[in-house]
Amino acid sequence: MKRISATLLLSAVVLTGSYSTANGQTSSGWSPWSLGRKMPAGTSQPAQGASQNARAPAGPSAMPATVQDDSLQLAALQSRPVAVSAQPNTGQGGINAQLVNSRNLVIDFELKGAGPSGVSNVELWYTLDGQSWSKYPGGRQLQSPFVVDVTDDGLYGFTVVATNGMGIGRTPPQPGDPPHMWVDVDTTRPEVHLLSTEAGLDANGRTLTLRWTATDRNLVARPITLAYAERSEGPWIPFATNLENVGSFTWRLSPGMPNQVIVRVTATDRVGNVGLDQSTMPTPVDLSRPTVTIKNVSKNGVILPAGGN
């Protein structure tokens, strides 16, 4: 009997009430569920190489060493969010995750190698830590896609398993098995703070030095854009783009710039989330140098001519 393999393709979309399969026909064999994150106590961040060495012993009577989270399934069936107490760090273990900026995931799959008995079911399994696996709740499903609503940002691993018409299929994932795909859900905007603006003058003319902080776990290499406007409602005109997040920049103002401007710092992460901060009041950039001359010198209120006693 041929084994059935499945190729997992992931994409994130915003649901509008209907979904289509790869051939453009409306599918009727699936429905959306809510997926919450619950990190088992004492677990650690998954490592890239921890797979076969952690496999549970297999045998004719061995049961799959998976974790069924009844509270999660119940919450999913009732469409209630599940609170999360911890989130894994995608930077550890060299995990190669696909980034998406939506908490609604549409998991497309493709069935191959079906035998004469056909396919009786396709199951979706997920993990939050690479060790504990849970079967995604829901009824019998044969058509792509699975629709998954997660309640929190973070790292999710997904694997699909199919069985033929006689109930034969691949073994569900075991503790330590790597998922078909890691997905890093990131809908959080970078946190940006404009700390100060300082007007100055150098040999080339007027300057304005901006200082800021920008933090996010998925910032791009050059995430910063600086812009100015004469009014808070804009229009905003960029004066520096694709800057490294070094925390400061000195802007050399061109002649003809207004005497007061509002400045803005924008940071963008790898999935397009944008965070910003701006000055609340116009920053004065008038650095003209007034001149002073002495008109007279008096003695006891009486002006004496030069050289007089």
SERO-4910 file (N, C-alpha, C, O; in steps of 0.05 Angstrom, whole numbers):
BEGIN
 pado doro    nc1    nc2    nc3   cac1   cac2   cac3    cc1    cc2    cc3    oc1    oc2    oc3
  Met    A     17    -24      0      0      0      0     18     25      0     36     28     16
  Lys    A     12     42    -18     28     67    -20     22     85      4      0     88     13
  Arg    A     44     97     13     41    117     34     32    144     21     37    149     -2
  Ile    A     18    159     36      8    185     26     25    207     38     29    208     62
  Ser    A     34    224     20     49    247     29     33    273     24     16    273      6
  Ala    A     39    292     39     25    318     35     45    340     35     63    341     51
  Thr    A     41    359     17     58    383     16     43    406     28     21    412     20
  Leu    A     55    419     47     42    440     62     50    467     51     74    474     51
  Leu    A     31    482     42     36    510     33     20    528     51     -4    523     56
  Leu    A     33    549     61     19    567     80     17    594     68     35    604     55
  Ser    A     -6    607     73     -9    635     66    -28    647     86    -45    633     98
  Ala    A    -26    673     91    -43    687    110    -60    706     95    -51    722     78
  Val    A    -87    706    100   -106    724     86   -125    734    107   -127    723    129
  Val    A   -138    756    101   -159    766    118   -185    755    107   -192    759     84
  Leu    A   -200    741    125   -224    728    116   -246    748    110   -249    768    124
  Thr    A   -260    744     88   -282    761     80   -308    746     79   -328    756     68
  Gly    A   -308    723     91   -333    708     92   -334    684     74   -352    667     77
  Ser    A   -316    681     55   -315    659     37   -287    653     29   -270    671     29
  Tyr    A   -281    627     22   -254    619     15   -256    602    -10   -276    589    -15
  Ser    A   -234    601    -25   -234    585    -49   -210    566    -49   -190    572    -37
  Thr    A   -213    543    -62   -191    524    -64   -173    532    -87   -178    553   -100
  Ala    A   -152    517    -91   -132    524   -111   -144    525   -139   -134    540   -156
  Asn    A   -165    510   -145   -176    510   -172   -199    530   -175   -212    531   -196
  Gly    A   -203    547   -154   -222    569   -157   -250    561   -148   -268    578   -148
  Gln    A   -255    535   -141   -282    527   -132   -285    531   -102   -266    527    -87
  Thr    A   -309    538    -94   -314    541    -65   -314    514    -52   -328    496    -60
  Ser    A   -298    512    -30   -297    486    -16   -317    486      6   -324    507     17
  Ser    A   -328    462     12   -348    460     33   -340    440     54   -356    435     72
  Gly    A   -316    429     53   -308    409     73   -292    419     96   -278    404    109
  Trp    A   -293    445    101   -277    456    123   -291    479    136   -310    491    124
  Ser    A   -283    486    160   -295    509    174   -274    521    193   -255    507    201
  Pro    A   -276    547    199   -255    560    216   -258    552    245   -280    548    255
  Trp    A   -235    551    259   -235    546    287   -215    566    300   -198    577    286
  Ser    A   -218    570    326   -199    587    340   -178    570    353   -183    549    365
  Leu    A   -153    579    349   -130    565    361   -116    583    381   -106    604    374
  Gly    A   -116    575    406   -102    590    427    -75    578    432    -69    556    423
  Arg    A    -58    593    446    -31    585    453    -30    578    482    -36    595    499
  Lys    A    -22    554    489    -18    546    517      9    531    518     10    508    509
  Met    A     29    543    529     56    531    531     57    512    554     53    521    577
  Pro    A     63    487    550     65    468    573     87    477    592    108    487    583
  Ala    A     83    473    618    103    482    637    128    465    634    128    441    630
  Gly    A    151    479    637    177    465    636    188    460    609    209    448    606
  Thr    A    174    468    587    184    463    560    203    485    553    205    506    565
  Ser    A    219    479    532    240    497    523    237    503    494    221    489    480
  Gln    A    251    522    484    250    530    456    259    507    438    280    495    444
  Pro    A    245    502    416    253    480    398    279    485    385    285    508    378
  Ala    A    294    464    381    320    466    367    318    453    340    302    434    336
  Gln    A    333    463    321    331    454    293    338    425    291    325    410    275
  Gly    A    357    415    306    366    388    302    352    367    320    356    343    317
  Ala    A    335    376    339    323    358    357    299    345    344    277    356    346
  Ser    A    303    323    330    281    310    316    280    280    322    265    272    340
  Gln    A    295    264    308    294    235    310    304    225    337    294    205    347
  Asn    A    323    239    349    334    230    374    313    231    396    315    216    416
  Ala    A    293    248    394    273    250    415    248    234    409    229    236    424
  Arg    A    249    217    388    225    201    380    219    180    401    237    167    412
  Ala    A    194    177    408    186    156    427    188    129    414    185    127    390
  Pro    A    193    108    430    195     81    418    170     74    404    148     79    413
  Ala    A    174     61    381    151     53    364    148     23    365    168      9    368
  Gly    A    125     13    362    120    -15    361     92    -21    353     77     -2    350
  Pro    A     85    -46    349     58    -52    339     36    -42    358     15    -35    349
  Ser    A     42    -42    385     21    -34    403     27     -7    416     12      2    434
  Ala    A     48      7    406     55     33    418     35     54    410     28     56    386
  Met    A     26     70    429      8     92    423     25    117    416     46    120    428
  Pro    A     15    134    398     30    159    392     34    176    416     15    181    432
  Ala    A     59    185    421     65    201    444     58    230    439     76    247    438
  Thr    A     33    236    435     24    263    430     10    274    454      3    259    473
  Val    A      4    299    454     -9    313    476    -36    324    465    -36    340    447
  Gln    A    -57    315    476    -84    325    470    -92    345    491    -95    338    514
  Asp    A    -96    370    483   -104    391    501   -134    394    500   -145    408    483
  Asp    A   -148    381    519   -177    381    518   -188    409    522   -208    416    510
  Ser    A   -175    425    539   -185    452    543   -183    469    518   -200    486    512
  Leu    A   -161    464    502   -158    478    477   -179    470    457   -191    487    444
  Gln    A   -185    444    455   -205    434    437   -233    445    445   -248    454    427
  Leu    A   -239    445    470   -265    455    479   -267    484    473   -288    494    464
  Ala    A   -245    500    478   -246    528    472   -250    533    442   -264    551    434
  Ala    A   -237    516    426   -240    519    397   -268    513    388   -279    528    372
  Leu    A   -280    492    399   -307    485    391   -327    507    399   -347    511    386
  Gln    A   -321    521    421   -338    542    431   -331    569    420   -343    590    426
  Ser    A   -310    570    403   -300    595    391   -292    616    412   -298    640    408
  Arg    A   -280    607    433   -271    625    454   -241    626    454   -227    606    452
  Pro    A   -229    650    457   -200    652    457   -188    638    481   -201    636    502
  Val    A   -163    628    478   -149    615    499   -125    633    507   -110    641    489
  Ala    A   -122    639    532   -100    657    541    -73    643    538    -72    618    540
  Val    A    -52    659    534    -25    648    530     -8    659    552     -9    683    558
  Ser    A      7    642    565     25    651    587     54    654    578     69    667    593
  Ala    A     61    644    555     89    646    546     90    644    516     72    633    503
  Gln    A    110    656    504    114    655    476    143    648    470    161    659    482
  Pro    A    148    629    451    176    622    445    190    644    430    178    661    417
  Asn    A    216    643    431    233    662    417    243    650    391    257    630    391
  Thr    A    235    662    369    242    651    343    271    653    337    281    641    318
  Gly    A    286    669    352    314    673    347    332    651    356    355    649    348
  Gln    A    321    632    373    338    611    383    334    586    366    313    582    354
  Gly    A    355    570    366    354    544    352    355    546    322    353    525    309
  Gly    A    359    569    311    361    571    282    336    564    267    338    554    244
  Ile    A    313    568    279    288    561    266    283    578    242    284    603    243
  Asn    A    276    566    219    269    580    195    239    581    193    226    562    185
  Ala    A    228    604    200    199    607    201    189    625    180    202    645    172
  Gln    A    165    619    170    152    637    151    137    659    167    122    653    185
  Leu    A    142    684    160    130    706    174    103    714    161    101    715    137
  Val    A     83    718    178     57    728    168     48    749    187     53    748    211
  Asn    A     34    769    177     24    791    194     -6    790    197    -20    811    198
  Ser    A    -17    766    199    -45    762    204    -49    739    224    -34    719    222
  Arg    A    -69    741    241    -75    719    260    -95    700    248   -103    680    261
  Asn    A   -103    704    223   -120    686    209   -102    672    188    -92    685    170
  Leu    A    -99    646    190    -82    630    172    -99    612    156   -117    599    166
  Val    A    -93    611    130   -105    592    112    -84    572    103    -65    580     89
  Ile    A    -86    548    112    -65    527    108    -74    510     84    -91    493     87
  Asp    A    -62    515     61    -67    499     37    -50    474     37    -27    475     45
  Phe    A    -62    452     29    -47    427     27    -53    414      0    -74    419    -12
  Glu    A    -35    396     -8    -38    382    -34    -35    352    -28    -14    344    -17
  Leu    A    -54    336    -36    -52    307    -32    -39    294    -57    -45    301    -80
  Lys    A    -21    275    -51     -8    260    -72     -7    231    -65     -8    224    -41
  Gly    A     -5    213    -84      0    185    -79    -23    170    -69    -20    149    -55
  Ala    A    -48    179    -73    -71    164    -64    -75    138    -79    -71    138   -104
  Gly    A    -81    117    -65    -85     91    -78   -114     86    -85   -130    104    -85
  Pro    A   -120     61    -91   -148     54   -100   -169     60    -79   -192     66    -86
  Ser    A   -162     59    -54   -182     65    -33   -187     94    -28   -204    102    -13
  Gly    A   -171    111    -41   -174    140    -38   -164    150    -11   -147    137      1
  Val    A   -174    173     -3   -166    186     22   -190    188     40   -212    197     31
  Ser    A   -187    180     65   -209    180     83   -209    205    101   -230    213    111
  Asn    A   -186    216    106   -185    239    124   -157    252    122   -137    240    116
  Val    A   -157    279    128   -132    294    130   -133    308    157   -152    322    163
  Glu    A   -112    305    172   -110    316    199    -89    338    200    -68    336    186
  Leu    A    -94    359    215    -75    380    220    -65    378    249    -81    378    267
  Trp    A    -39    377    252    -26    376    278    -10    401    282      1    412    263
  Tyr    A     -8    411    307      6    435    312     22    433    338     16    417    356
  Thr    A     44    448    340     60    449    364     68    478    369     71    494    351
  Leu    A     72    484    395     81    510    403    110    510    412    123    532    415
  Asp    A    121    486    416    148    485    427    166    464    414    189    460    421
  Gly    A    155    449    394    171    429    380    171    402    395    183    383    385
  Gln    A    159    400    418    158    376    434    130    365    437    125    342    430
  Ser    A    112    381    446     85    372    450     68    378    425     68    400    415
  Trp    A     54    357    416     38    360    392      8    356    399      2    340    417
  Ser    A     -9    371    386    -38    368    390    -51    367    363    -43    380    344
  Lys    A    -72    351    362    -88    349    337   -107    372    336   -122    377    355
  Tyr    A   -108    385    313   -126    407    310   -155    397    310   -161    379    295
  Pro    A   -173    409    326   -200    399    329   -216    404    303   -211    422    288
  Gly    A   -236    387    299   -253    390    276   -261    363    266   -251    342    274
  Gly    A   -281    364    248   -291    339    236   -274    329    214   -252    339    208
  Arg    A   -284    309    200   -270    297    178   -266    317    156   -285    332    149
  Gln    A   -242    318    145   -236    338    124   -220    325    102   -201    310    107
  Leu    A   -228    331     77   -214    320     54   -204    342     35   -186    338     19
  Gln    A   -216    365     37   -210    387     19   -192    407     32   -194    413     56
  Ser    A   -174    419     17   -158    442     26   -175    467     24   -192    469      6
  Pro    A   -172    486     42   -151    488     63   -162    484     91   -186    482     95
  Phe    A   -143    483    110   -151    486    138   -151    516    144   -133    531    135
  Val    A   -171    526    159   -172    554    167   -167    556    196   -182    544    212
  Val    A   -147    570    204   -138    571    232   -138    600    241   -125    617    229
  Asp    A   -151    605    263   -151    632    276   -135    629    302   -143    616    321
  Val    A   -111    642    303    -95    642    327   -101    667    343   -108    688    332
  Thr    A    -99    665    370   -107    687    387    -84    705    395    -88    726    406
  Asp    A    -59    696    389    -36    712    398    -14    711    377    -13    692    361
  Asp    A      3    731    377     28    730    361     46    708    373     44    702    396
  Gly    A     64    698    356     84    679    365     89    657    345     82    660    321
  Leu    A    103    636    353    112    615    336     94    591    337     87    582    359
  Tyr    A     86    582    314     69    558    311     81    539    291     90    547    269
  Gly    A     81    513    298     90    493    279     66    476    270     50    468    286
  Phe    A     65    470    243     42    456    232     52    432    216     73    433    202
  Thr    A     38    409    218     43    385    202     16    374    194     -3    374    210
  Val    A     14    363    170    -11    350    161     -6    321    157     16    313    148
  Val    A    -25    304    164    -23    275    162    -49    265    148    -71    273    156
  Ala    A    -46    248    128    -69    237    113    -70    207    117    -50    194    121
  Thr    A    -95    196    116    -99    167    117   -116    159     93   -132    174     83
  Asn    A   -111    134     84   -125    125     60   -152    113     68   -160    115     92
  Gly    A   -167    102     49   -193     92     54   -194     69     73   -215     63     84
  Met    A   -171     56     78   -170     34     97   -159     42    124   -154     26    142
  Gly    A   -155     69    128   -146     79    153   -116     78    157   -106     81    179
  Ile    A   -101     74    135    -72     72    136    -60     98    128    -68    110    108
  Gly    A    -41    107    144    -27    132    138     -2    135    154      6    117    168
  Arg    A     11    157    151     35    163    166     29    166    195      7    174    203
  Thr    A     49    161    212     47    164    241     44    193    247     59    210    236
  Pro    A     26    201    265     25    229    274     52    238    285     67    221    294
  Pro    A     57    264    285     83    273    294     88    266    324     69    267    340
  Gln    A    113    259    330    121    252    357    136    275    370    146    293    356
  Pro    A    139    274    396    155    295    410    183    297    397    198    277    395
  Gly    A    191    321    390    217    326    378    216    326    348    235    335    335
  Asp    A    195    316    335    193    316    306    191    345    296    174    360    307
  Pro    A    206    353    276    202    380    266    176    382    250    168    363    237
  Pro    A    163    405    251    138    408    236    144    411    206    167    417    198
  His    A    124    407    190    127    413    161    135    442    157    151    449    139
  Met    A    124    460    174    131    488    171    126    502    198    106    498    211
  Trp    A    145    520    205    142    539    227    130    564    216    138    574    194
  Val    A    112    576    230     99    601    222    102    621    245     93    615    268
  Asp    A    114    643    240    117    664    260     96    685    255     98    701    235
  Val    A     76    686    272     54    706    269     62    732    283     67    732    307
  Asp    A     63    753    268     72    779    279     54    801    269     56    809    246
  Thr    A     36    809    286     18    832    279     24    856    296      9    876    296
  Thr    A     46    856    311     53    877    329     70    898    315     90    892    302
  Arg    A     62    923    318     77    945    307    103    950    323    103    947    347
  Pro    A    125    958    309    149    965    324    143    988    344    126   1005    339
  Glu    A    156    987    367    153   1008    387    174   1029    382    198   1024    383
  Val    A    164   1053    377    182   1076    369    177   1099    388    154   1105    395
  His    A    199   1111    397    198   1135    414    218   1156    404    242   1150    402
  Leu    A    207   1179    398    224   1202    391    233   1215    417    217   1227    431
  Leu    A    259   1213    423    269   1222    449    274   1252    450    267   1265    469
  Ser    A    286   1263    429    293   1292    429    299   1302    401    305   1286    383
  Thr    A    297   1328    398    305   1342    374    322   1366    383    315   1380    401
  Glu    A    344   1370    370    363   1391    378    373   1406    353    386   1395    336
  Ala    A    366   1432    353    375   1449    331    405   1457    335    414   1460    357
  Gly    A    419   1459    313    447   1466    314    456   1480    289    440   1486    271
  Leu    A    482   1486    288    494   1500    265    522   1489    261    537   1487    280
  Asp    A    528   1483    236    555   1475    229    565   1491    206    552   1511    198
  Ala    A    588   1484    195    600   1500    173    582   1501    149    585   1520    133
  Asn    A    564   1482    145    548   1481    122    520   1494    126    504   1495    107
  Gly    A    514   1502    150    488   1514    155    473   1502    178    485   1489    196
  Arg    A    447   1505    178    430   1496    200    428   1465    200    428   1452    180
  Thr    A    425   1454    225    422   1425    228    400   1420    249    393   1437    265
  Leu    A    390   1396    248    370   1386    268    377   1357    274    376   1340    256
  Thr    A    384   1351    299    392   1324    307    369   1311    321    358   1322    341
  Leu    A    361   1288    311    339   1272    322    351   1248    337    370   1236    328
  Arg    A    339   1242    360    346   1218    375    321   1202    381    301   1213    389
  Trp    A    323   1175    378    300   1158    380    307   1130    390    331   1123    391
  Thr    A    287   1114    397    290   1086    401    269   1071    385    246   1081    383
  Ala    A    276   1048    374    257   1032    359    263   1003    364    285    994    360
  Thr    A    243    988    374    247    960    381    225    943    369    202    951    367
  Asp    A    233    919    359    215    899    349    231    874    343    254    876    336
  Arg    A    219    850    347    234    825    343    238    819    314    253    800    308
  Asn    A    226    833    296    230    827    267    236    852    251    228    855    228
  Leu    A    251    870    263    259    894    248    276    886    224    292    868    225
  Val    A    273    901    201    290    897    178    317    910    185    321    924    205
  Ala    A    337    906    166    364    916    171    365    946    172    379    958    188
  Arg    A    350    959    155    348    989    154    319    997    157    306   1002    136
  Pro    A    309    998    181    280   1002    184    270   1030    187    246   1034    187
  Ile    A    288   1050    189    280   1077    198    275   1096    175    291   1097    156
  Thr    A    254   1111    176    248   1133    158    242   1158    174    227   1157    194
  Leu    A    254   1180    167    249   1206    180    235   1224    161    241   1225    137
  Ala    A    216   1239    171    200   1257    154    193   1282    170    194   1282    195
  Tyr    A    186   1303    156    178   1328    169    152   1339    156    145   1331    134
  Ala    A    139   1356    171    115   1370    161    113   1397    176    124   1400    197
  Glu    A     99   1415    163     94   1441    176     70   1441    195     68   1458    213
  Arg    A     52   1421    191     28   1418    207     25   1389    215     35   1371    201
  Ser    A     12   1384    237     10   1356    247     -6   1339    228     -2   1314    227
  Glu    A    -24   1350    212    -40   1334    193    -25   1330    167    -36   1317    149
  Gly    A      0   1340    165     15   1335    140     11   1357    120     -1   1378    126
  Pro    A     21   1353     96     33   1328     85     61   1324     97     75   1343    104
  Trp    A     69   1298     99     94   1290    109    114   1285     87    108   1271     68
  Ile    A    137   1297     90    158   1296     69    183   1282     80    195   1292     99
  Pro    A    190   1258     70    213   1244     80    239   1260     74    242   1271     52
  Phe    A    257   1260     93    283   1272     88    306   1253     93    329   1259     87
  Ala    A    300   1229    103    320   1207    106    305   1181    106    286   1177    122
  Thr    A    314   1162     90    300   1136     88    321   1113     89    345   1118     85
  Asn    A    311   1089     96    328   1065     97    352   1069    116    374   1061    109
  Leu    A    347   1081    139    368   1085    158    371   1061    176    351   1047    182
  Glu    A    396   1056    185    400   1036    206    388   1046    232    386   1071    237
  Asn    A    381   1028    249    369   1035    275    390   1042    295    394   1027    315
  Val    A    405   1064    291    427   1071    308    419   1091    329    434   1096    348
  Gly    A    395   1102    328    384   1118    349    388   1148    346    378   1164    362
  Ser    A    403   1157    325    406   1186    321    412   1192    292    423   1175    278
  Phe    A    406   1217    284    411   1226    257    412   1256    257    395   1269    270
  Thr    A    432   1267    244    434   1297    241    425   1305    213    437   1297    193
  Trp    A    405   1321    212    393   1330    187    404   1358    181    401   1376    197
  Arg    A    416   1361    158    426   1387    149    405   1400    132    399   1391    109
  Leu    A    393   1421    142    370   1433    129    379   1449    105    399   1463    105
  Ser    A    363   1446     84    369   1461     60    358   1490     62    340   1495     78
  Pro    A    369   1508     47    360   1536     48    330   1537     40    320   1522     24
  Gly    A    316   1555     53    288   1559     47    269   1542     64    245   1544     62
  Met    A    281   1525     83    264   1510    100    249   1528    120    260   1549    127
  Pro    A    225   1521    127    210   1537    147    224   1539    173    241   1521    180
  Asn    A    218   1559    189    232   1563    215    223   1543    236    237   1538    256
  Gln    A    200   1530    232    190   1510    251    178   1487    236    163   1491    216
  Val    A    185   1462    244    175   1438    231    167   1418    253    177   1419    275
  Ile    A    150   1399    245    144   1375    261    159   1352    249    158   1349    224
  Val    A    172   1335    265    187   1313    254    175   1287    264    162   1285    285
  Arg    A    179   1266    248    168   1239    253    189   1218    248    204   1220    229
  Val    A    189   1197    266    206   1174    262    188   1150    257    169   1145    273
  Thr    A    193   1135    236    178   1111    229    196   1087    227    218   1089    216
  Ala    A    187   1064    238    202   1039    237    184   1018    225    160   1016    231
  Thr    A    195   1001    207    181    980    193    193    953    199    218    951    199
  Asp    A    177    933    204    188    906    208    186    889    183    177    899    162
  Arg    A    194    864    184    197    847    160    171    839    148    170    830    125
  Val    A    149    842    162    123    835    151    106    859    146     82    857    140
  Gly    A    118    883    147    104    907    139     89    922    162     76    942    157
  Asn    A     92    913    187     80    928    209     96    953    213    121    953    213
  Val    A     83    975    217     95   1002    219     89   1014    246     66   1016    254
  Gly    A    110   1024    259    106   1039    284    119   1067    280    138   1070    265
  Leu    A    108   1087    295    119   1114    291    115   1131    316     99   1124    334
  Asp    A    130   1152    317    127   1173    338    135   1199    326    152   1200    307
  Gln    A    124   1221    335    130   1247    324    129   1268    346    118   1264    368
  Ser    A    142   1290    340    142   1313    359    114   1324    361     99   1325    341
  Thr    A    107   1333    385     80   1343    389     78   1373    383     56   1383    378
  Met    A    100   1387    384    100   1416    378    121   1422    357    141   1407    356
  Pro    A    117   1442    341    138   1448    321    165   1453    333    167   1466    354
  Thr    A    185   1443    320    213   1446    330    225   1471    317    225   1473    292
  Pro    A    234   1490    333    245   1514    321    272   1508    308    290   1495    320
  Val    A    276   1517    283    301   1513    269    312   1540    260    329   1541    242
  Asp    A    304   1562    273    314   1588    267    340   1593    282    340   1596    307
  Leu    A    362   1593    268    388   1596    281    402   1621    270    426   1622    267
  Ser    A    386   1641    264    398   1666    255    415   1678    277    409   1674    301
  Arg    A    436   1693    271    455   1705    290    452   1735    291    463   1749    274
  Pro    A    436   1746    310    433   1775    311    460   1788    318    477   1777    331
  Thr    A    463   1813    307    487   1829    313    481   1853    331    458   1863    331
  Val    A    500   1862    347    496   1884    366    519   1903    363    543   1895    361
  Thr    A    513   1930    363    534   1951    363    529   1969    386    506   1973    395
  Ile    A    550   1981    396    549   2000    419    543   2028    408    558   2037    390
  Lys    A    523   2041    417    516   2068    408    531   2090    424    543   2108    412
  Asn    A    530   2089    450    541   2110    467    551   2099    494    543   2077    502
  Val    A    568   2114    507    577   2108    534    572   2133    551    581   2154    543
  Ser    A    558   2131    573    551   2154    589    565   2153    616    573   2132    626
  Lys    A    568   2176    629    579   2179    656    559   2194    673    553   2217    668
  Asn    A    548   2181    694    528   2192    712    504   2203    695    492   2224    702
  Gly    A    498   2189    674    475   2197    658    480   2219    639    463   2227    624
  Val    A    506   2230    639    512   2251    620    530   2240    599    550   2227    604
  Ile    A    523   2246    574    539   2236    551    562   2256    547    556   2279    541
  Leu    A    586   2247    548    609   2264    544    621   2259    517    621   2236    507
  Pro    A    631   2279    504    643   2275    478    669   2259    481    681   2259    503
  Ala    A    677   2247    460    701   2230    461    725   2248    468    729   2269    457
  Gly    A    742   2238    487    765   2253    496    760   2274    517    778   2288    525
  Gly    A    734   2277    525    727   2298    545    733   2289    573    738   2265    578
  Asn    A    732   2309    593    737   2303    621    711   2299    636    711   2293    660
***
